[in-house]
Amino acid sequence: MSSNEWPLVFFTMLSQMSAGILLSMLILWLSVKNIEYEQVETLKKTLILIAIAGMVTALVLSFFHLSLPQHAIYALSNIRTSWLSREIILASIFLLTLILCYTSLQFNMPHRALFNQLFLASLIVGIIFTWAITRVYMIPTVPLWDTPSTPVSFFNTALMLGAGATLVATGILSSGKAALTPVAQLQSVLYFMITAAVFISLLNMFLLQPDIGAVSGSLHTPAVSDSWQTVRIVFLLAGYTALTYWIAYQAPHPGGSGSMLIYIAVFCLFLSEMAGRHLFYASYFRVGV
């Protein structure tokens, strides 16, 4: 994979993480009912800010992929037929809805009473945006990308990194003076979300992802090092093992909800996803025209 593709690795991962944070928020609000109002507001603001930071960073990094960033505006000229154009406009709308979610909570602009509607709109846009990213890469002439593995991988990244970022946020907030009251419930839900994402990742890796040799046949294909796949699996299992140890032995004890082990585990999962996304871009080759 060329060095020019690394901005796309982080653009896709961070934008999917931002969408995944909103999904995690929705699942938490549906699953955990006894959170105090002030703590709910603090958690909402923190998570929305993280999602905004993820999207802003993703959009800034995406410009490093362009040889002429000043021409990026022309990508919007073909929105009727181009998934790339749709991806760009949806990214902007998604960021705008996130900002409106935050300003409605923090500054009552447009109004706090509209937060639920703005949040739902932002979540829907985030899901459509993630699908648009997926469609950009599902090109019939790129056989290793035009498979069910691509949407499974991209949406699973949103689930894993979104839940991971939310878990880190709960750990940080629980380390402060005003700890989240039902933190154990919140973190248990997030742990099971990450568990689902880990199993989906493994199933996708070994069952859905096509073998480059089987797909390419006699065609000249890029050399993809097996070491990256090893790194991906090692960090995935290390992160999940650390997280499982934490929830079994540290989370039940006072102060365990903000354990450093959470941050290490989520960082390992992020590195695993980064290795997987590197493999995705490195597997690029075209057939036909």
C-alpha positions in Angstrom: 0.0 0.0 0.0 1.4 3.4 -0.9 2.0 6.0 1.8 -0.6 8.2 0.2 -3.4 5.8 1.2 -2.7 6.2 5.0 -4.9 9.3 5.2 -7.8 7.2 3.8 -7.2 4.5 6.5 -7.7 7.1 9.2 -10.5 9.0 7.4 -12.6 5.8 7.1 -11.8 4.6 10.6 -12.4 7.8 12.4 -15.6 8.7 10.5 -16.9 5.2 11.2 -16.0 5.5 14.8 -18.0 8.8 15.1 -21.0 7.1 13.6 -20.5 4.1 16.0 -20.4 6.4 19.0 -24.0 7.5 18.2 -25.0 3.9 17.8 -23.5 3.2 21.2 -25.3 6.1 22.7 -28.6 4.8 21.4 -28.1 1.3 22.7 -27.0 2.7 26.1 -30.1 4.9 26.4 -32.3 1.9 25.5 -30.6 -0.5 27.9 -29.8 1.6 31.0 -32.6 3.6 32.5 -31.4 4.8 36.0 -28.8 7.4 35.1 -29.1 10.7 36.8 -30.1 13.7 34.6 -26.8 15.7 35.1 -24.7 12.6 34.4 -26.7 11.9 31.3 -26.1 15.4 30.0 -22.3 15.2 30.8 -22.0 11.9 29.0 -23.9 13.1 26.0 -21.8 16.2 25.7 -18.6 14.2 26.1 -19.5 11.6 23.5 -20.8 14.1 21.0 -17.6 16.1 21.3 -15.5 13.0 20.7 -17.6 12.2 17.6 -17.1 15.8 16.4 -13.3 15.6 17.0 -13.2 12.3 15.1 -15.1 13.7 12.1 -13.0 16.9 12.0 -9.8 15.0 12.2 -11.0 12.6 9.5 -11.9 15.4 7.1 -8.6 17.2 7.7 -6.6 14.0 7.1 -8.6 13.2 3.9 -7.1 16.3 2.2 -3.6 14.8 2.6 -4.7 12.1 0.1 -5.3 14.7 -2.6 -2.5 15.9 -4.8 -4.4 19.1 -5.4 -6.6 19.7 -2.3 -7.9 23.0 -3.8 -9.7 20.9 -6.4 -11.7 18.9 -3.8 -14.7 21.1 -4.4 -15.2 19.6 -7.9 -15.9 16.2 -6.3 -19.3 17.5 -5.4 -20.3 18.1 -9.0 -21.5 14.5 -9.7 -23.7 13.8 -6.7 -26.5 12.2 -8.8 -24.3 9.3 -9.9 -21.1 9.3 -7.9 -20.8 7.6 -4.4 -17.7 9.6 -3.8 -19.6 12.9 -4.2 -22.3 11.5 -1.9 -19.7 10.5 0.6 -18.3 14.0 0.7 -21.7 15.8 1.1 -22.8 13.3 3.7 -19.6 13.8 5.7 -20.4 17.5 5.8 -24.0 17.0 6.8 -23.0 14.5 9.4 -20.5 16.9 11.0 -23.2 19.7 10.9 -25.7 17.5 12.7 -23.2 16.6 15.3 -22.4 20.2 15.9 -26.1 21.0 16.2 -26.5 18.2 18.7 -23.7 19.7 20.9 -24.8 23.3 20.6 -28.4 22.3 21.5 -27.1 20.8 24.8 -24.4 23.2 25.7 -25.8 26.6 24.4 -29.5 25.8 23.9 -29.0 26.5 20.2 -31.3 25.8 18.5 -33.0 24.3 21.6 -32.3 21.6 24.2 -35.8 20.2 23.5 -34.7 19.4 20.0 -31.8 17.3 21.0 -33.5 13.9 20.6 -34.7 14.8 17.0 -31.2 16.2 16.1 -29.6 13.1 17.6 -31.8 10.7 15.6 -31.2 12.7 12.4 -27.4 12.6 13.1 -27.5 8.8 13.7 -29.5 8.2 10.4 -27.1 10.4 8.5 -24.1 8.6 10.1 -25.4 5.2 9.0 -26.1 6.4 5.5 -22.7 8.1 5.4 -21.0 4.8 6.4 -22.9 3.0 3.7 -21.8 5.7 1.2 -18.1 5.1 2.2 -18.7 1.4 1.6 -20.2 1.9 -1.8 -17.2 4.0 -2.9 -15.1 0.9 -2.6 -17.5 -1.7 -4.0 -16.3 -1.5 -7.5 -17.0 -4.4 -9.9 -13.5 -4.1 -11.4 -11.9 -4.5 -8.0 -12.8 -8.1 -7.1 -11.3 -8.1 -3.6 -13.4 -5.1 -2.6 -16.7 -5.8 -4.4 -17.7 -8.5 -1.9 -20.0 -8.7 1.2 -16.9 -8.5 3.3 -16.5 -4.8 2.7 -19.8 -3.6 4.2 -19.5 -6.1 7.1 -16.0 -4.8 7.8 -16.9 -1.1 7.6 -20.0 -1.3 9.7 -18.2 -3.6 12.2 -15.5 -1.0 12.6 -18.2 1.5 13.5 -19.5 -0.9 16.1 -16.1 -1.8 17.6 -14.5 1.6 17.6 -17.7 3.4 18.6 -18.3 1.2 21.6 -14.6 1.4 22.4 -14.5 5.2 22.4 -17.7 5.3 24.5 -16.1 2.8 27.0 -13.0 5.0 27.3 -15.3 8.0 27.9 -17.2 6.3 30.7 -13.9 5.3 32.2 -12.5 8.8 32.2 -15.7 10.3 33.6 -15.8 7.7 36.3 -12.4 8.6 37.4 -13.5 12.2 38.2 -15.2 13.5 41.3 -18.7 12.9 40.0 -18.5 9.3 38.9 -21.3 7.9 36.7 -23.7 6.1 39.1 -24.7 3.1 36.9 -21.2 2.8 35.4 -21.1 -1.0 35.8 -24.3 -1.3 33.7 -23.1 1.1 31.0 -19.7 -0.6 30.7 -21.2 -4.1 30.7 -23.4 -3.2 27.7 -20.4 -1.7 25.9 -18.3 -4.8 26.6 -21.0 -7.0 25.0 -21.1 -4.7 22.0 -17.4 -5.0 21.6 -17.6 -8.8 22.1 -20.1 -9.0 19.2 -17.8 -6.8 17.1 -14.8 -9.1 17.8 -16.6 -12.2 16.8 -18.0 -10.5 13.6 -14.5 -9.4 12.8 -13.1 -13.0 13.2 -16.0 -14.5 11.1 -15.5 -11.9 8.4 -11.8 -12.5 8.4 -12.0 -16.2 8.0 -15.3 -16.8 6.2 -16.2 -13.7 4.1 -12.9 -12.2 3.0 -11.9 -13.7 -0.3 -8.5 -15.3 -0.8 -6.4 -13.1 -3.0 -4.9 -16.1 -4.8 -8.3 -17.7 -5.5 -9.7 -14.4 -6.8 -6.8 -13.3 -8.9 -6.0 -16.6 -10.6 -3.2 -15.9 -13.1 -3.5 -12.1 -12.8 -0.7 -10.0 -11.5 -1.7 -9.0 -8.0 -0.1 -6.9 -5.2 2.1 -8.7 -2.7 0.3 -8.5 0.6 2.5 -9.5 3.6 1.1 -12.1 5.9 2.7 -10.3 8.8 0.0 -7.6 8.7 -2.7 -10.2 9.1 -0.8 -11.7 12.1 -0.5 -8.2 13.6 -4.2 -7.7 13.1 -5.2 -10.9 14.9 -2.7 -10.5 17.7 -3.9 -7.0 18.6 -7.5 -8.1 18.3 -7.1 -11.0 20.6 -4.8 -9.1 23.0 -7.3 -6.2 23.2 -10.3 -8.4 23.8 -8.4 -10.6 26.3 -7.4 -7.5 28.3 -10.9 -6.2 28.2 -12.3 -9.6 29.4 -9.8 -9.7 32.2 -10.8 -6.2 33.2 -14.5 -6.8 33.3 -14.1 -10.1 35.2 -11.6 -9.0 37.8 -11.1 -5.2 38.0 -14.5 -3.7 37.0 -16.4 -5.1 40.1 -13.9 -3.4 42.5 -13.9 0.3 43.5 -12.0 2.4 40.9 -12.1 -0.4 38.4 -14.4 1.4 36.0 -11.6 3.8 35.1 -8.8 1.2 34.9 -5.8 1.8 32.6 -6.5 -1.6 31.3 -9.6 -0.3 29.4 -7.5 2.3 27.6 -4.8 -0.3 26.7 -7.4 -2.8 25.4 -9.3 -0.2 23.3 -6.0 1.0 21.9 -5.1 -2.6 20.9 -8.5 -2.9 19.2 -7.8 0.3 17.3 -4.4 -1.0 16.1 -6.1 -4.2 15.0 -8.6 -2.3 12.9 -5.8 -0.1 11.5 -3.9 -3.2 10.4 -7.1 -4.6 8.8 -7.7 -1.4 6.9 -4.1 -1.4 5.7 -4.6 -4.9 4.3 -7.8 -3.7 2.7 -6.1 -0.9 0.7 -3.0 -3.1 0.0 -5.2 -5.7 -1.6 -6.3 -3.3 -4.4 -6.0 -4.5 -8.0 -8.3 -4.0 -11.0 -9.5 -6.4 -13.7 -11.0 -5.4 -17.0 -11.4 -1.6 -17.6 
